[in-house]
């Protein structure tokens, strides 16, 4: 009898061996997008022989940290069942998540340097801002899904708006008084003193609270819009 030829499995040349889940499809696109942003900075350095915007790569790394934390926490099902451990890690996440949205304020630097065409710097800065925004939205969404288990039936804004309000405060104190996430450990007195002054003297810090209010509403709308679009296209 003739042997029936065995069908070889169809290869998938575009599948990366270390990305095997639908979630990792997002990781793949994030990697490509962040790689493009970094490549733009490297090209600018080669072209101008100056390290302009090199710090954007560090900002992008800080924006990536909360996404790593929330992604890791999402896989730790045992830790999610132990509330105190979950919320302890969530507090650490909360200290870093403003870094994701902080990159939006790097648009302030557009037009400051004139040794390359403006369209190039526009593309460069927007690409970093876009990546930071994506990382922030995805990370907040991951945490929201886990928090919903502890507070079933609560409206999404009960979680989202306070988070975005805290994010907006973090963006402000990072951009203007220049505090960082690690100042919670290295300079807690100075950080707390500044926040107390903001709270106790709202009129004196009306500019700060104005920015916090605008950014918190804007980021909430961005988050909810992306979330609705994601549901609509499924």
C-alpha positions as CSV (number, residue, x, y, z in Angstrom):
1,X,0.0,0.0,0.0
2,X,1.1,3.5,-0.7
3,X,2.0,5.5,2.3
4,X,0.0,8.6,2.8
5,X,2.2,11.6,2.9
6,X,2.0,13.4,6.2
7,X,1.0,17.0,6.0
8,X,3.6,19.3,7.5
9,X,2.2,22.0,9.8
10,X,2.0,25.3,8.1
11,X,4.8,27.5,9.4
12,X,4.0,31.0,10.7
13,X,7.1,33.0,9.9
14,X,5.6,36.1,11.5
15,X,5.1,34.6,14.9
16,X,7.7,35.4,17.5
17,X,8.4,32.3,19.5
18,X,8.4,34.2,22.8
19,X,5.0,35.9,22.1
20,X,2.3,33.2,22.3
21,X,-0.8,34.9,23.7
22,X,-3.2,37.6,22.6
23,X,-1.9,39.9,25.3
24,X,1.6,39.6,24.0
25,X,0.4,40.8,20.6
26,X,0.0,44.1,22.4
27,X,3.6,43.7,23.8
28,X,4.8,43.1,20.3
29,X,3.3,46.3,19.0
30,X,4.5,48.3,22.0
31,X,8.1,47.0,21.4
32,X,8.0,48.0,17.8
33,X,6.5,51.4,18.6
34,X,9.0,52.1,21.4
35,X,11.8,50.9,19.2
36,X,10.8,53.4,16.5
37,X,10.9,56.2,19.1
38,X,14.4,55.2,20.3
39,X,15.6,54.9,16.7
40,X,14.5,58.5,16.0
41,X,16.5,59.7,18.9
42,X,19.5,57.7,17.8
43,X,19.2,59.1,14.2
44,X,19.0,62.6,15.5
45,X,22.2,62.1,17.6
46,X,24.0,60.7,14.5
47,X,22.8,63.6,12.3
48,X,23.5,66.5,14.7
49,X,26.3,65.0,16.8
50,X,24.5,66.2,19.9
51,X,22.7,64.2,22.6
52,X,19.5,66.2,22.4
53,X,16.4,64.4,23.6
54,X,18.5,61.4,24.8
55,X,16.6,61.8,28.2
56,X,13.4,60.9,26.4
57,X,14.6,57.3,26.4
58,X,14.9,57.4,30.2
59,X,11.5,58.9,30.5
60,X,10.1,56.1,28.3
61,X,11.8,53.5,30.5
62,X,10.1,55.1,33.6
63,X,6.8,55.0,31.7
64,X,7.3,51.3,30.9
65,X,8.0,50.4,34.6
66,X,4.3,50.6,35.8
67,X,3.2,48.5,32.8
68,X,5.7,45.9,33.8
69,X,4.4,46.0,37.4
70,X,0.8,45.7,36.4
71,X,1.5,43.0,33.8
72,X,3.4,41.0,36.4
73,X,0.8,41.5,39.1
74,X,-1.9,40.4,36.6
75,X,-0.2,37.0,36.3
76,X,0.1,36.5,40.1
77,X,-3.3,34.9,40.8
78,X,-2.3,33.8,44.3
79,X,-1.2,37.3,45.2
80,X,-4.4,38.7,44.0
81,X,-6.2,36.5,46.5
82,X,-4.1,38.0,49.4
83,X,-5.4,41.5,49.5
84,X,-2.6,43.1,51.6
85,X,0.1,41.8,49.2
86,X,-1.9,43.0,46.2
87,X,-2.5,46.4,47.5
88,X,1.1,46.8,48.7
89,X,2.3,46.2,45.2
90,X,-0.5,48.4,43.9
91,X,0.9,51.3,46.0
92,X,4.3,50.9,44.4
93,X,2.6,50.9,41.0
94,X,0.7,54.1,42.0
95,X,4.0,55.8,42.6
96,X,5.3,55.1,39.1
97,X,2.1,55.4,36.9
98,X,2.3,59.2,36.6
99,X,5.6,58.7,34.7
100,X,3.6,57.2,31.8
101,X,1.5,60.3,31.4
102,X,4.3,62.7,32.2
103,X,5.8,62.3,28.8
104,X,2.9,64.2,27.4
105,X,4.4,67.3,28.9
106,X,7.6,66.8,26.9
107,X,5.7,68.4,24.0
108,X,6.7,71.7,25.7
109,X,10.2,71.1,24.2
110,X,8.9,71.2,20.6
111,X,10.6,74.0,18.7
112,X,13.4,74.6,21.2
113,X,16.1,73.1,19.0
114,X,16.5,74.1,15.4
115,X,19.3,71.8,14.1
116,X,16.8,69.4,12.4
117,X,13.5,70.0,10.6
118,X,10.6,70.8,12.9
119,X,8.6,67.9,11.4
120,X,11.3,65.4,12.6
121,X,11.2,66.7,16.2
122,X,7.4,66.7,16.0
123,X,7.3,63.1,15.0
124,X,9.9,62.2,17.6
125,X,8.3,63.9,20.6
126,X,4.7,62.8,19.7
127,X,5.9,59.2,19.3
128,X,7.3,59.2,22.8
129,X,4.2,60.9,24.1
130,X,2.0,58.3,22.3
131,X,4.0,55.4,23.8
132,X,3.8,56.8,27.3
133,X,0.0,57.3,26.9
134,X,-0.5,53.8,25.6
135,X,1.6,52.3,28.4
136,X,-0.3,54.3,31.0
137,X,-3.8,53.4,29.6
138,X,-2.9,49.7,29.3
139,X,-1.4,49.6,32.8
140,X,-4.4,51.4,34.4
141,X,-6.8,49.0,32.6
142,X,-4.9,46.0,34.0
143,X,-5.2,47.3,37.5
144,X,-8.8,48.3,37.0
145,X,-9.7,44.7,36.1
146,X,-8.0,43.4,39.2
147,X,-9.5,46.0,41.5
148,X,-13.0,45.2,40.2
149,X,-12.8,41.8,41.9
150,X,-12.7,43.6,45.3
151,X,-15.3,46.2,44.5
152,X,-18.0,44.5,42.3
153,X,-20.8,46.7,41.0
154,X,-18.9,50.0,41.5
155,X,-19.0,52.4,38.6
156,X,-15.7,52.6,36.7
157,X,-15.3,56.3,37.5
158,X,-15.0,55.5,41.2
159,X,-11.6,54.0,40.4
160,X,-10.6,55.8,37.2
161,X,-11.0,59.5,38.1
162,X,-9.2,59.4,41.4
163,X,-6.3,57.5,39.7
164,X,-6.2,60.1,37.0
165,X,-6.4,62.9,39.6
166,X,-3.4,61.5,41.4
167,X,-1.6,61.0,38.0
168,X,-2.2,64.7,37.2
169,X,-0.7,65.7,40.6
170,X,2.3,63.5,39.8
171,X,2.7,65.1,36.4
172,X,2.6,68.6,37.8
173,X,5.1,68.0,40.6
174,X,7.3,66.2,38.2
175,X,7.3,68.9,35.6
176,X,7.5,72.0,37.8
177,X,9.0,71.4,41.3
178,X,10.8,68.5,39.7
179,X,10.0,65.8,42.2
180,X,10.5,62.1,41.1
181,X,8.9,58.8,42.1
182,X,11.9,57.9,44.1
183,X,11.6,61.1,46.2
184,X,9.1,59.2,48.2
185,X,12.1,57.4,49.7
186,X,15.0,59.8,49.1
187,X,13.2,63.1,50.0
188,X,9.9,62.3,51.7
189,X,9.9,65.4,53.9
190,X,10.4,67.8,51.0
191,X,7.8,66.1,48.9
192,X,5.2,66.0,51.7
193,X,5.9,69.6,52.6
194,X,5.2,70.7,49.1
195,X,2.0,68.7,48.8
196,X,0.8,70.1,52.2
197,X,1.4,73.7,51.0
198,X,-0.5,73.0,47.8
199,X,-3.5,71.6,49.8
200,X,-3.4,74.3,52.5
201,X,-2.9,77.3,50.1
202,X,-5.0,76.5,47.1
203,X,-5.2,80.1,46.0
204,X,-1.5,80.5,46.0
205,X,-1.2,77.3,43.9
206,X,-4.2,78.1,41.7
207,X,-2.0,77.5,38.6
208,X,-1.0,74.1,39.9
209,X,-4.6,73.0,40.7
210,X,-5.8,74.4,37.3
211,X,-3.3,72.1,35.5
212,X,-4.2,69.2,37.8
213,X,-7.9,69.6,37.0
214,X,-7.4,69.9,33.3
215,X,-5.0,67.0,33.0
216,X,-7.2,64.7,35.2
217,X,-10.3,65.3,33.1
218,X,-8.3,65.0,29.9
219,X,-6.7,61.7,30.9
220,X,-10.0,60.3,32.1
221,X,-11.6,61.1,28.8
222,X,-8.7,59.6,26.9
223,X,-8.8,56.4,29.0
224,X,-12.6,56.0,28.6
225,X,-12.5,56.7,24.9
226,X,-9.8,54.1,24.2
227,X,-11.6,51.7,26.4
228,X,-14.9,52.2,24.5
229,X,-13.2,51.9,21.2
230,X,-11.5,48.7,22.2
231,X,-14.9,47.2,23.2
232,X,-16.6,48.5,20.0
233,X,-14.1,46.9,17.6
234,X,-14.2,43.4,19.2
